[in-house]
Amino acid sequence: MRGRGATWNPLNRFETLEYVRDEEAPPDDTSPGTIYLRDPTRTIIATNDSPDIGFDASINPYRGCEHGCIYCYARPTHEFLGMSAGLDFETRIFVKEDAPALLREELNAKKWEPKVLVMSGVTDPYQPIEKRLGITRGCLEVLADFRNPVGVITKNHLITRDVDVLAELTKYDCAFATISITTLDASLARTMEPRTSTPQLRLDAIATLAEAGIPVSVNVAPVVPALTDHEMPAILAAAKKAGAKWAGYVALRLPWAVAPLFEQWLTENFPDRKDKVLNRVRELRNGKLYDATWGVRGRGTGIFAEQTAALFDVTCRKLGLNEDDRDLSTAHFRRRTAQATLF
């Protein structure tokens, strides 16, 4: 389907009923439109205790993601909403319109202890609808007012719209941006992550952020074995040239319904490489398509995982990436009560 990563809706693992297409029906190549739904959540800061990620608090202005990345590990979260991890995830987007106001309220609460907040921990804060709604920008403006540190992760060039706010946060060591790049092949990117910014636009975003003095890193994510893994040195080199000073990577993860979706995508787009890709994934995941074990989810195990790690480390040393630590500061945090705001 044009502009979509998934082409079907697999069964929700929490449901007992499933819609199955009639095999005798004529093919339907029509891409379904996107529907935006109001999310009535009354809190906006989510916390986690995962040892695999470097933060424990995050903000997600949207649930679901129109970017449609076929490999997205967040797809199964839509099953908690009674929907599918397939087309539903990228066409039924829940919008947290009150996110900036909720964030202001939570940061003003006496129980809030200043810490780094990440946007987003799950779905992209700069997916297409953000251009119109500006919810992510509203949250950044609140964070700038409070001088609470924030790390932003995105695949979208739209982040450059908010350079002014991020630059203001940077004055107080309160901002860090990460641009994820999966491949430099524009054709592959259009198929695998159809509504994200092109690889070149992501590199341009790195350059724009770096020129504004905002600390920026590149995340080679996900590394798809036997499909994009060979591009790691080229991606790191291009990002370094654009202005990135730090880098990371994450191995492909295929939890729950993501595995059959990714298998179907390979069948439709890379049938000649399907078996090689999946077998390599199994090599990384102890013979399975996914292993959720703490500490290895983002890297995998075995000889191929070791080779990827070695390639990443050697390339980063050669390019001069990750040569110094970048710690965000909470020293300038301030509460913004109505009275304090007047002064």
Secondary structure, DSSP 8 states (H G I E B T S, - for coil): -TT-S-SS----TT-S------TTS---------EEEE---S--EEE---TTSS-SEEE-SEES-TT--TT-TTGGGGGGGTS-SSHHHHHEEEE-TTHHHHHHHHHHSTT-----EEE-SSS-TTSTTHHHH-HHHHHHHHHHHHT--EEEEES-GGGGGGHHHHHHHHTTT-EEEEEEE--S-HHHHHHHSTTS--HHHHHHHHHHHHHTT--EEEEEEEE-TTTTGGGHHHHHHHHHHHT--EEEEEE----TTHHHHHHHHHHHH-TTTHHHHHHHHHHHTTTSS----TTTTTT--SHHHHHHHHHHHHHHHHHTTT-S------TT-----HHHHH-
